[in-house]
Amino acid sequence: MKDHIKRFDSIGIQDIPAVGGKNASLGEMYNQLTQKGVRIPNGFATTSKAFWQFLDQNKIRETLKNILAGLDRKTYSNLDLIGERARNCILESALSPSFAKSVRKAYKSLCGKEDRAVAVRSSATAEDLPDASFAGQHDTFLNILGGDNVLDAIKKCFASLYTDRAIKYREDKGFLHEDVALSVGVQLMVRSDKGCSGVGFTIEPESGFENVILLSGVWGLGENIVQGTVNPDEFYVFKPSLRNNSHPIIQKRLGDKQQTMVYALAEEEASTINTDTPFSKQEQYVLSDEEINTLGNWALLIEEHYQKPMDIEWAKDGLSNELFITQARPETVHHTKNKNIHIAYQLQDKGEVLVSGNAVGHKIKVGQAVLLNSPKDAKGLTLDTIILTDCITPDWDPLLKQVGGFITNKGGRTSHAAIVARELGVPAIVGCGNATQMVAHGEQITLSCAEGKTGFVYSGRLAYIEQEIDFSSIHLPKTEAKLILADPENAFQLSFYPNNGVGLLRMEFIITHRVKIHPMALVKFKEIKDVDSKKEIEALTKNYSDKPSYFVDQLSQGIATIAAAFYPKEVIVRLSDFKTNEYANLLGGKDFEPKEENPMLGFRGASRYYNERYKEGFALECAAIKRVRETMGLTNLKVMVPFCRTLEEGQKVIDIMEENGLKRGDNGLEVYTMVEIPSNVILAEEFAEIFDGFSIGSNDLTQLSLGIDRDSEIMGHLFDENDKAVKRIVSMAIHSANRTKTKIGLCGQAPSDFPEFAQFLVDEGIDSISFNPDSLLQGIENINKAEKRNITFGMAKSSN
C-alpha cells in the first residue's frame, strides 16, 4: 500500500497525476523552499491510485458514470439531484482495511507520541493547471483529531469530487468526470483560529500588474476571507523594493474584520463558528510590517521557484506566533492573457450613485437587479441579470456564468467571489456593505468597474462605450509621451498603456480623497475652532501615534502607488498647488487659510512653502516624498515646484526642501518647476540654473499671457492655446530650455485636441508632452504624425 500514501518529503510538482496540484505544490515547496526559510506545515497525501482502488473495490466506478450520464447538460435543472446521488454513492461505500491501516500509520508518524489536529484537504488530479483553478470546488475539513476522524474526513473529501459546483466546473472546463481522481492532503494544523490567516497574489489581481504582491488577511480562520464574510486588511508589497532591501509596503488598507472564525466546541454541530471581533482588534492590522515583509519575501521565492504568478494561502499560528504557507497554486486569470490587447470601457453619462465597493475587473454592465438570499432562490436568470446578495460562496458558482454581473455586501479583492468573477470574466462589485438595502429588486442599474479600484452602482441604464485597443500596434514617438495622473487607483491598469512615465502627478487629488485633512490642522490641531471638524479628524487619525504622521503615511502611500506602477520610468510629482479657497475646504482648513478676492493669483504654489503660515505643512509634504524615495526605494520619483514667481522664490524653495531632507542631486533627486507665468519664460535661462527641468502648464500660461480667467463663463471663448501670443511665449520657453540643455515638457489638453498644436510643439523641439489618460493615445498619434511630417518635409527639402 506504499503507492497509496505519499509523505510530503517524497512529493514534487511532477506528482500532479498522483496527488493533484494542491498536494504536489505543497510537497514541492516543502522539499525545495523550506531550506530557504519558507515554512510549510508537514503532512502526507493519499494518491489517485488509492481513489481508483476505492471505487473499484466498492464497484461504483460504473455506477458514478451512469449517474453523471443522466445530467441535464442544457439547463442543469437536475444538477442538485445528480450531485447528491453521486456523493451518497461514495459516502455509503467503505474504505478498505489495508488503506485505513496505511492512513493511520502515516497519521501517527506525522503526529508523534500524541494525536495532533490536522487539516484534511481535497486535491483533484486535474486541478490548479494554468487554465483551471478548481478554487473552492472541493471540501476541506479543519481541526481533525484522531485516526478515525481523519478517515471519515478523507471519505467526505472523496465525496466532494461531486459537489454541484465541482460537477458544473468540470462541465464548463471540458474535463471528463471519469478522468478526474481525488487525492487528499493531511497536513498539521496551523492554529490560525487563535491567530490570523489570509491569501496572497504575486500579481495585482485586477490589472495583472506584475511588480506588486497583494496580501489580504483576517483574524481567525481563512474561510471568512474566502467566502467574503468580512472585509479584510490589504497590503501591497513592491517587488523591486523587496529585492533591494528597501521598505516594500507601498499601501495598507484596514478592513473591518467584524467577525473571527474559530473552531466550535466539541458539543456543537458545526466544526467552526463566527464570533464578533473585539473593536480593538478590528482597528488593528492583522500583520506587523515585519510579518508583511516576511510573507512578501516568501511569495517572491515561491513565484521565482515556479516561474509564474501564484495564488497563495498563508496562516499565522496564534500559539507559536509562527507564519506558514498552507497552499500555493498558479494564478489562472492573467497568466494566459495577451497583455497587449486592452478593452477600454467608458461611461458616457453620469447617474445617481446607489452604492460602491471593490471593483472586480474593468467592465461595465447594464441590467436588472435581482436580489437573492441563496442560490436556491434563483429563477429565470439571464445575461441581463445582475445579482445582489450578502456574500458569494462556492455554492453560487454554477449560477455565475448565467448572469451579467453580481454585487455583494461583503468580501474583498481576494474573496472567492472576486476570484471566480475574474476567472469567468464577469464584472462584480464586492464589499459594498449595504447593497441589498440600497438597490431595489427589479431596478434597472449600471454596474461600473471602469473607474479604478472602486466600483459604482448607478441608478438607471447609462450609456457607455467599449473599445478594443492593441497596444502592440502603437509606437512611441521620439518626443516622449507621458501621462498626467492624479488617482492612484488607476495607476496599475494605466501602466500597460504605451508611455514614457508620468509627467505630472497631481498631489491634490490624493490629499483631497485620501488624506482629507489640511496639513496645518494636523500640526496645530488644538487651534481648530470647528467642533465637527475636530471629531472627524480624531476619527481619521485614531490609529496614529501623532496626527502629522497620518498625513505623511497617507500621502506617501498614494504617491508610492503611482511611482511603483511606472517604475523605473520617471514620475514627476507636483508639490501641492491648491488655491486658498480649495485648501479651506479640507477638514480644519478654514482656520488656517486667508480669504482672498482672487485665489488664482494669490497665496498658492511656491510662495506657500517657505511662508510661516504653511511652512510646517510643507514639511509634511517633504517627509512623504522622502519616505517614498529613500525608505521605499522609489528613486524614479522627481519633484516639481508649481507657480514659482521669481528666481529668489525658486531658491528659497530649493533651500527649504533641503532643510526637510530633500537635497537636489542627492540620490538622483531632480527638481523641476512649472512654466506657467510669463516671468518663468522671460528668465528661463536663469531659472535653469536653479531647477533641473521645466514643464509648461499650458492652462495657467495661456490665462496669464492673455489676461483671461480660465474659469470665467463670459471670457471663456477667448481662452485659446492656439493664440499667436501663447504660441510665441511657449516657443520662447522651449528655445531657452534647449539653449541651456534643460529638459522641457508640456502638460495640457491642446496637443491631443489640436493636431496642429502637437505639430507646433514638435517643430519647436519640445522633449516631452504629457496627456490625461483618455487623451494619451490620440496624443501619441498626433505626435507621430508631426514627426513623420518633419522627416518627410526634411527629405523633400534635401532632395531639392
SVG drawing of the C-alpha trace seen along z (x, -y; Angstrom):
<svg xmlns="http://www.w3.org/2000/svg" viewBox="-39 -91 63 96">
<polyline fill="none" stroke="black" stroke-width="0.4" points="0.0,0.0 3.0,-2.3 1.8,-3.7 -1.4,-4.8 0.3,-7.2 3.0,-9.7 4.7,-11.9 5.3,-15.5 9.1,-14.9 8.6,-12.4 6.3,-14.6 7.3,-17.0 5.5,-19.0 5.9,-16.1 3.4,-14.1 0.3,-16.1 -1.1,-12.9 -0.7,-11.1 -1.7,-13.7 -3.2,-16.6 -2.0,-20.1 -2.6,-21.3 -0.7,-18.4 2.0,-18.3 2.7,-22.0 2.8,-21.5 5.3,-18.7 7.4,-20.7 7.6,-23.7 8.3,-21.5 11.2,-20.0 12.6,-22.9 11.8,-26.1 11.9,-25.0 15.7,-25.3 15.2,-28.9 13.2,-29.8 9.6,-29.3 7.6,-27.4 5.3,-24.7 3.4,-22.5 4.3,-18.9 1.9,-16.2 1.1,-13.4 -1.3,-12.7 -3.4,-9.8 -2.9,-9.1 -5.1,-8.9 -4.4,-5.2 -6.0,-4.9 -9.0,-6.7 -9.4,-4.5 -9.0,-1.4 -11.6,-2.7 -14.1,-3.0 -13.2,0.4 -13.3,2.3 -16.8,0.9 -17.7,1.5 -19.1,-2.1 -17.0,-3.4 -19.6,-2.5 -22.4,-3.5 -21.0,-7.0 -20.5,-7.2 -24.2,-6.2 -25.3,-8.8 -23.4,-11.6 -24.8,-10.4 -28.2,-11.5 -27.2,-15.1 -29.2,-17.7 -26.4,-19.4 -28.6,-22.1 -30.2,-23.8 -28.6,-21.8 -32.1,-21.5 -31.2,-18.3 -27.7,-19.2 -28.5,-19.1 -30.2,-15.7 -27.3,-14.2 -24.7,-15.6 -26.5,-14.3 -26.8,-10.8 -23.1,-10.7 -22.0,-11.9 -24.2,-9.4 -22.8,-6.6 -19.3,-7.4 -20.4,-8.1 -22.2,-4.7 -19.1,-2.9 -16.3,-1.6 -12.6,-2.3 -10.6,0.9 -8.9,2.2 -5.5,2.0 -6.0,-1.6 -7.3,-2.6 -4.3,-1.0 -1.9,-2.9 -3.6,-6.2 -3.5,-5.5 0.2,-4.7 1.0,-7.9 -1.1,-9.9 0.8,-8.5 4.1,-9.1 3.1,-12.7 1.9,-13.4 4.5,-11.6 3.6,-10.4 0.2,-12.2 -2.5,-12.8 -2.4,-16.2 -5.0,-18.2 -4.7,-18.2 -6.3,-19.8 -7.7,-17.4 -7.8,-18.9 -9.1,-17.8 -6.8,-17.9 -8.2,-16.9 -5.7,-15.4 -6.6,-17.9 -6.7,-21.0 -4.5,-24.1 -3.4,-23.9 -2.8,-27.2 -6.3,-27.1 -8.2,-25.6 -8.0,-26.6 -10.8,-24.4 -10.9,-27.1 -13.4,-26.2 -14.9,-23.3 -14.0,-20.6 -14.1,-20.3 -11.6,-20.9 -12.0,-19.8 -10.1,-21.5 -9.0,-20.7 -9.5,-16.9 -8.1,-14.9 -7.6,-11.2 -7.2,-8.4 -11.0,-7.6 -11.9,-11.2 -9.1,-11.5 -10.5,-8.5 -14.0,-9.9 -12.8,-13.3 -10.9,-11.5 -14.1,-9.8 -16.0,-13.1 -13.3,-14.6 -13.7,-11.8 -17.4,-12.6 -16.7,-16.3 -15.4,-15.4 -19.1,-15.5 -20.3,-18.7 -22.7,-20.5 -20.2,-23.3 -17.4,-20.8 -19.6,-18.9 -20.6,-22.2 -16.9,-23.4 -15.7,-20.3 -18.5,-20.5 -17.5,-24.1 -13.8,-23.3 -14.4,-20.2 -12.9,-17.7 -14.4,-14.2 -15.7,-13.3 -14.4,-9.8 -10.9,-11.1 -10.5,-13.1 -9.4,-11.5 -9.4,-12.9 -6.2,-12.9 -6.5,-14.0 -3.8,-16.0 -3.4,-15.6 -1.4,-18.5 -0.6,-19.6 -2.9,-22.3 -1.8,-25.9 -3.8,-27.4 -4.8,-30.4 -8.1,-30.3 -6.0,-31.9 -4.0,-34.0 -4.8,-35.2 -4.8,-33.9 -5.3,-35.1 -4.3,-34.9 -1.8,-36.4 -1.3,-37.0 2.1,-37.6 0.4,-39.8 -2.1,-42.6 -5.3,-40.6 -7.4,-43.3 -4.9,-44.6 -2.3,-41.8 0.4,-44.3 3.4,-42.0 5.6,-44.2 3.4,-44.0 2.3,-41.3 -1.2,-41.7 -1.7,-40.2 -5.1,-40.0 -5.7,-38.9 -8.4,-38.4 -8.4,-37.3 -9.0,-33.6 -9.6,-31.0 -9.3,-32.0 -12.7,-30.8 -14.1,-34.3 -11.8,-35.8 -12.6,-33.1 -16.4,-33.4 -16.2,-37.2 -17.9,-37.2 -15.7,-40.1 -13.7,-42.8 -10.0,-42.0 -6.9,-44.1 -5.0,-44.6 -1.2,-45.1 0.5,-46.0 4.2,-45.0 6.5,-46.3 8.8,-43.6 11.8,-45.7 11.9,-47.3 11.8,-43.8 14.8,-42.8 16.7,-46.0 16.0,-45.5 14.1,-48.8 10.7,-49.2 8.4,-47.5 5.0,-48.2 3.5,-50.8 -0.1,-50.6 -2.0,-49.4 -5.8,-49.3 -7.5,-48.5 -10.5,-46.2 -13.4,-46.0 -12.8,-42.3 -16.1,-42.3 -16.1,-38.6 -13.5,-36.0 -13.9,-32.3 -12.8,-29.9 -13.2,-26.2 -16.5,-25.2 -16.7,-23.4 -16.9,-19.6 -20.6,-19.6 -21.6,-21.9 -22.8,-20.6 -20.8,-22.9 -17.0,-22.5 -16.4,-26.2 -18.3,-29.3 -18.1,-33.0 -17.6,-35.3 -17.7,-39.0 -14.2,-40.6 -13.4,-42.9 -13.4,-46.5 -9.8,-47.0 -8.8,-44.1 -10.9,-45.5 -8.9,-48.6 -5.6,-46.7 -3.8,-45.3 -3.6,-41.5 0.1,-41.6 3.1,-43.8 5.3,-45.4 7.9,-42.7 5.4,-39.9 4.3,-41.5 7.9,-41.7 8.4,-38.0 5.3,-36.9 6.3,-39.1 9.7,-37.5 8.2,-34.0 5.7,-34.9 8.6,-36.1 10.6,-32.9 7.5,-30.8 6.9,-32.8 10.5,-32.6 10.6,-28.9 7.6,-28.2 8.4,-30.9 4.8,-32.1 2.4,-34.3 1.0,-32.4 -2.1,-32.4 -1.0,-31.7 -2.7,-30.9 -0.9,-31.8 -1.7,-31.4 -0.2,-32.6 -0.3,-30.2 -1.7,-32.2 0.1,-29.8 3.6,-29.8 3.3,-33.2 4.8,-31.5 3.8,-32.2 3.2,-29.4 2.3,-28.9 -0.5,-26.4 -1.2,-26.4 0.1,-27.7 -1.4,-27.4 -0.8,-29.1 -2.7,-32.3 -5.2,-31.4 -6.7,-34.7 -3.8,-36.9 -1.3,-34.2 -2.7,-33.3 -3.9,-36.8 -2.4,-38.8 -1.4,-42.0 -1.2,-43.9 -4.9,-43.7 -6.9,-46.1 -10.6,-46.5 -11.4,-50.0 -14.8,-50.8 -16.0,-54.4 -19.3,-55.7 -20.9,-58.4 -23.4,-59.5 -23.3,-60.0 -26.2,-59.0 -27.1,-58.7 -24.7,-56.5 -26.6,-53.9 -23.7,-52.1 -20.0,-51.5 -17.4,-48.8 -14.3,-46.9 -14.4,-46.7 -13.5,-43.3 -12.4,-43.6 -12.8,-46.7 -16.1,-46.2 -19.4,-48.0 -22.7,-46.1 -26.3,-47.4 -29.1,-45.2 -31.8,-44.3 -31.1,-43.9 -32.2,-40.6 -31.9,-40.3 -31.2,-36.7 -30.6,-35.3 -29.5,-31.9 -28.6,-30.3 -31.6,-28.0 -33.9,-31.1 -32.5,-31.8 -35.0,-31.5 -35.0,-32.8 -31.5,-34.3 -30.1,-35.8 -27.0,-37.6 -29.0,-40.8 -29.4,-39.9 -27.2,-41.5 -27.4,-39.5 -27.3,-41.3 -26.7,-39.2 -24.9,-39.3 -21.9,-37.2 -20.9,-34.7 -19.7,-31.2 -18.6,-28.3 -22.3,-27.1 -23.1,-30.0 -20.6,-29.1 -22.9,-27.2 -25.1,-30.3 -22.5,-32.9 -21.9,-32.0 -25.6,-32.7 -25.7,-36.3 -24.2,-39.6 -22.7,-40.6 -23.0,-40.5 -22.8,-42.8 -22.2,-41.7 -22.4,-43.4 -19.3,-41.6 -16.0,-40.5 -12.6,-41.8 -10.4,-41.7 -9.2,-38.2 -12.5,-36.6 -13.9,-33.6 -16.4,-35.9 -13.7,-38.1 -11.6,-35.2 -14.4,-33.5 -15.6,-36.8 -12.1,-37.3 -11.9,-33.8 -15.3,-33.9 -14.8,-37.5 -18.0,-38.6 -17.9,-42.2 -18.6,-42.3 -18.5,-44.8 -17.8,-43.2 -17.8,-44.5 -20.4,-47.3 -21.7,-47.0 -25.4,-47.7 -26.0,-47.0 -29.1,-44.8 -30.6,-47.7 -29.8,-50.5 -30.8,-48.7 -34.4,-47.6 -35.3,-44.2 -36.1,-44.6 -34.5,-48.0 -32.6,-48.9 -28.9,-49.6 -25.5,-50.2 -22.6,-48.3 -19.3,-50.1 -15.9,-48.7 -14.2,-51.1 -13.3,-53.8 -10.4,-52.4 -10.4,-50.1 -13.7,-51.4 -16.8,-50.1 -20.0,-52.1 -23.6,-51.1 -25.6,-53.7 -29.4,-54.1 -30.8,-53.5 -29.3,-52.3 -26.4,-54.6 -24.8,-54.8 -21.2,-53.6 -18.6,-52.8 -16.4,-49.7 -13.2,-49.9 -10.6,-47.2 -7.0,-48.6 -4.0,-46.6 -1.0,-48.3 1.4,-46.3 0.4,-48.4 1.2,-51.7 4.7,-53.0 6.0,-55.6 7.4,-58.7 10.9,-60.2 9.2,-63.1 8.3,-61.5 4.6,-60.8 3.8,-60.9 0.7,-60.7 -1.0,-63.2 -2.2,-61.3 -4.0,-62.0 -5.8,-58.9 -3.6,-56.0 -6.5,-53.6 -6.0,-53.7 -2.2,-53.5 -1.6,-49.8 -4.0,-49.5 -2.7,-52.6 0.9,-51.4 0.2,-49.0 -0.6,-51.9 2.3,-52.9 4.1,-55.7 7.4,-57.2 6.3,-57.7 4.3,-60.3 5.0,-63.9 2.6,-65.3 1.4,-63.6 -1.2,-65.8 -0.8,-65.5 -4.0,-67.5 -6.3,-64.5 -4.5,-62.3 -4.8,-64.9 -8.5,-65.6 -9.6,-61.9 -7.2,-60.0 -5.8,-62.4 -8.9,-64.8 -7.3,-66.9 -5.5,-70.3 -1.9,-69.6 -1.8,-72.6 -4.9,-71.2 -2.8,-68.2 0.3,-70.3 -1.8,-72.7 -4.8,-70.5 -5.6,-72.4 -6.2,-75.7 -9.1,-74.3 -12.3,-76.0 -14.9,-73.9 -16.0,-71.1 -17.3,-68.8 -14.1,-69.1 -12.2,-68.1 -14.3,-65.0 -13.8,-63.9 -10.0,-64.5 -9.9,-62.5 -11.7,-59.6 -9.4,-59.6 -6.2,-59.7 -7.1,-57.4 -4.7,-54.7 -1.7,-57.0 0.6,-58.0 0.6,-61.6 -1.6,-63.4 1.1,-64.7 2.3,-61.1 -1.2,-60.4 -0.6,-62.9 2.8,-61.6 1.6,-58.0 -1.5,-58.5 0.2,-60.9 3.2,-58.7 1.1,-55.6 -0.8,-57.4 2.4,-58.8 4.2,-55.4 1.5,-53.5 1.8,-55.7 5.6,-55.7 5.6,-51.9 3.2,-51.4 5.6,-53.1 8.9,-52.1 11.6,-52.6 10.2,-55.2 10.3,-58.9 7.3,-60.0 7.2,-63.7 5.1,-64.7 4.0,-68.3 4.0,-69.8 0.6,-70.9 -1.0,-73.6 -4.3,-74.2 -5.7,-77.8 -6.6,-79.2 -10.3,-78.6 -9.5,-74.9 -7.3,-74.4 -10.0,-75.9 -12.4,-73.1 -10.1,-70.4 -11.0,-69.3 -9.8,-72.0 -8.7,-74.2 -10.9,-77.3 -8.9,-78.1 -5.6,-78.3 -6.4,-80.0 -6.8,-83.7 -9.8,-84.8 -8.7,-86.2 -10.6,-88.0 -8.6,-86.3 -7.2,-83.0 -5.9,-82.1 -3.3,-84.8 -2.9,-84.7 -1.3,-82.6 -0.5,-79.5 2.4,-77.4 6.0,-78.2 5.1,-81.2 3.4,-78.9 6.3,-76.6 8.6,-79.0 5.8,-81.1 5.2,-80.8 1.5,-80.2 2.3,-76.9 5.9,-76.1 5.2,-73.2 2.6,-71.8 5.1,-71.8 7.5,-69.9 4.9,-67.1 4.8,-67.0 8.6,-66.7 8.5,-64.0 6.1,-62.0 8.2,-62.4 11.4,-61.5 9.7,-58.3 8.7,-57.3 12.2,-57.9 14.5,-56.9 12.6,-54.5 10.6,-52.7 13.4,-53.0 11.3,-54.6 14.0,-56.9 12.3,-57.3 10.2,-59.9 11.1,-63.5 9.6,-66.7 8.1,-69.7 7.5,-73.2 4.4,-75.0 3.7,-78.7 7.2,-79.9 7.1,-83.7 10.7,-84.8 14.2,-83.5 14.6,-84.3 11.4,-82.3 12.8,-79.4 16.0,-79.4 14.0,-79.6 12.0,-76.5 15.2,-74.6 16.7,-75.6 13.7,-74.7 13.4,-71.4 17.0,-70.7 16.2,-71.6 13.5,-69.0 15.7,-66.2 15.2,-66.6 18.5,-67.9 18.6,-68.4 21.1,-66.0 21.2,-63.6 20.3,-60.0 19.5,-61.3 16.8,-63.8 15.8,-66.2 13.7,-69.2 11.6,-70.7 9.5,-73.8 6.3,-74.6 6.5,-77.2 3.1,-78.9 4.0,-82.6 5.5,-85.0 8.4,-85.6 9.3,-81.9 9.7,-82.4 11.4,-85.7 14.0,-84.5 14.0,-80.8 17.8,-80.7 18.2,-81.9 15.6,-79.5 17.5,-76.7 20.4,-77.4 18.1,-76.6 16.0,-73.7 16.7,-70.5 13.8,-70.8 10.7,-72.7 7.1,-71.7 4.9,-74.2 1.5,-74.4 -0.5,-75.5 -3.7,-76.4 -2.1,-78.9 0.4,-80.2 -2.5,-80.9 -4.6,-82.7 -1.7,-84.9 -0.5,-85.6 -3.9,-86.7 -5.1,-88.1 -8.2,-85.8 -9.7,-84.0 -9.9,-80.5 -12.9,-79.8 -14.9,-82.8 -18.0,-81.8 -18.1,-85.2 -14.5,-85.3 -14.1,-81.6 -14.4,-81.9 -11.2,-83.9 -9.2,-81.3 -7.1,-79.6 -3.8,-77.8 -3.5,-78.3 -3.4,-82.1 -0.3,-83.6 0.8,-85.3 0.5,-82.0 2.4,-80.1 5.1,-82.8 5.7,-82.6 5.7,-78.8 8.2,-78.9 10.4,-81.2 10.4,-78.8 11.3,-75.8 14.2,-77.7 15.6,-78.9 15.5,-75.4 17.2,-74.0 19.9,-76.6 20.7,-75.7 20.2,-71.9 17.4,-71.8 14.6,-69.2 11.3,-70.8 7.8,-69.3 4.2,-70.5 1.2,-69.3 -2.2,-70.0 -5.1,-69.1 -4.3,-71.1 -1.7,-68.6 -4.4,-65.9 -7.3,-68.1 -5.5,-70.0 -3.0,-68.1 -1.6,-71.5 -0.6,-72.3 1.2,-69.0 2.9,-69.8 3.9,-73.2 5.5,-71.7 7.4,-69.1 8.7,-71.7 9.9,-73.8 11.9,-71.0 10.0,-70.1 11.3,-67.0 8.0,-65.6 4.2,-66.1 2.0,-64.8 -1.6,-63.8 -4.6,-62.9 -5.3,-59.1 -8.3,-59.5 -6.2,-61.6 -2.9,-59.7 -3.5,-57.5 -4.8,-60.4 -1.8,-62.5 0.7,-59.8 -1.0,-59.6 -0.7,-63.4 3.0,-63.4 3.8,-60.5 2.1,-62.3 4.0,-65.5 7.4,-63.7 6.6,-61.8 5.7,-65.1 9.0,-66.6 11.0,-63.6 9.1,-63.8 9.4,-67.5 13.1,-67.3 13.7,-64.7 11.8,-66.8 13.9,-69.8 17.2,-67.9 16.3,-66.5 15.6,-70.0"/>
</svg>
